[in-house]
Amino acid sequence: MALIQECGDIRYKRLTGTVFPKEWAELYENFSDIIRFRVSGNTLKSYRSCLKVSADFLVSQNITDINDIDGNLVAAFTMTLSRFIGSVSNRMLNLFAELLLYAYEQGLTDEDKSRYCMKVEFFKHEKIPHTFTKIEIEKTLAVIDRNGAKGKRDYAMLKLASRTGLRTCDIINLKLENLRFDTDTIEISQKKTGKMLTLPLVEEVGVALIDYLRDGRPETDHDTIFLRHKAPHKPLGSSGVSCMIRRYMDQAGIDNYDKREPGLRAFRHSLAGNMLENNVSIQKIQNVLDHESLNTTMRYVKIDTSKLKYCALEVPPVGS
């Protein structure tokens, strides 16, 4: 609750560092040597980062003797893991339990303290999708200089993303053959699902695409629509597109854009959010985003905070 009051939202902490505090370095390093033989190098690094969280917690509680660890302390540690997503929390608890079992097997404790570590229940889609308001997206589009070739490309790409909700992989792999100006449609085989998808090619998107194809796109043998404008003219990558969106959002003065992971994926989420605000049915949103399961689309309900307020329960008076 204090985190919500301070930041205004729920933020998840990322794992950093693999160096254990000196108070626990010997035990944790010895345990790391044991698991080193069963995992890859990258996985070991990830595991060490997870283990470091428990070691740092013990130091913060002035615990330097493993025999001082009890059920209450493990419960307190478990509560601190709410700042991580559920799967990471369980990995941390599992590794901490393995470490405690290892200490018991090595004769460092008189009891198996791993039994105090309980599994954390979590939902797969608990994370709230990153979104931008319709006004923020329009401000971002407005700062793009469409006089140059690169600006024409960027404008057409972001216009396409904001109006269709296509996935990042489908936009950067969009080919000339997918544009059907004779029927005013976009027809693609989706890279993620393999399913065919037909979308209306609305006028504003079509105009932006034609402007880029006619006066901005480099001459090349590639059939992918969106290309780099520096030789060699290769198809764009998703990381380059994210950097491009960050730059335009910075120019547009969008607040806290860097904390919302701006990218084409956020434009897809934002389209869903804007449709919810306009009272579009969840089934219609499912069709637009082409989700196979309605449960996948339901995660966007968390975006519509104005309607979620109607679901809130009254807080009982203190002492009742």
CORTAQUI-V134538 format. One record per residue. N is the residue number from 0. BURIAL is I if it has 9 or more other C-alpha atoms within 8 Angstrom, else O. Layout:
n->{N N}
burial->{BURIAL BURIAL}
//
This chain:
n->{0 1 2 3 4 5 6 7 8 9 10 11 12 13 14 15 16 17 18 19 20 21 22 23 24 25 26 27 28 29 30 31 32 33 34 35 36 37 38 39 40 41 42 43 44 45 46 47 48 49 50 51 52 53 54 55 56 57 58 59 60 61 62 63 64 65 66 67 68 69 70 71 72 73 74 75 76 77 78 79 80 81 82 83 84 85 86 87 88 89 90 91 92 93 94 95 96 97 98 99 100 101 102 103 104 105 106 107 108 109 110 111 112 113 114 115 116 117 118 119 120 121 122 123 124 125 126 127 128 129 130 131 132 133 134 135 136 137 138 139 140 141 142 143 144 145 146 147 148 149 150 151 152 153 154 155 156 157 158 159 160 161 162 163 164 165 166 167 168 169 170 171 172 173 174 175 176 177 178 179 180 181 182 183 184 185 186 187 188 189 190 191 192 193 194 195 196 197 198 199 200 201 202 203 204 205 206 207 208 209 210 211 212 213 214 215 216 217 218 219 220 221 222 223 224 225 226 227 228 229 230 231 232 233 234 235 236 237 238 239 240 241 242 243 244 245 246 247 248 249 250 251 252 253 254 255 256 257 258 259 260 261 262 263 264 265 266 267 268 269 270 271 272 273 274 275 276 277 278 279 280 281 282 283 284 285 286 287 288 289 290 291 292 293 294 295 296 297 298 299 300 301 302 303 304 305 306 307 308 309 310 311 312 313 314 315 316 317 318 319}
burial->{O O I I O O O O O O O O O O O O O O O I I O O I I O O I I O I I O O I I O O O O O O O I I O I I I I I I I I I I I I I O O O I I O O O O I I O O O I I O I I O O O I O I I I O I I I I I I I I I I I I I I I I I O O O I I O O I I I O I I O O O O O O O O O O I I I I I O O O I I O I I I O I I O I O O I I I I I I I I I I I I I I O I I I I I I I I I I I I O O I I I O O O I I I I I O I O O O O O O I O O O I O O O I I O I I O I I I O O I I O O O O O O I I I I I I O O O I O I I O I O O I I I O I I O I I I I I O I O O I O O O O I I I I I I I I I I I I I I I O O O I O I O O I I O O I O I O O I O O I O I I I O I I O O O I O O O O O O O O O O O O}
//
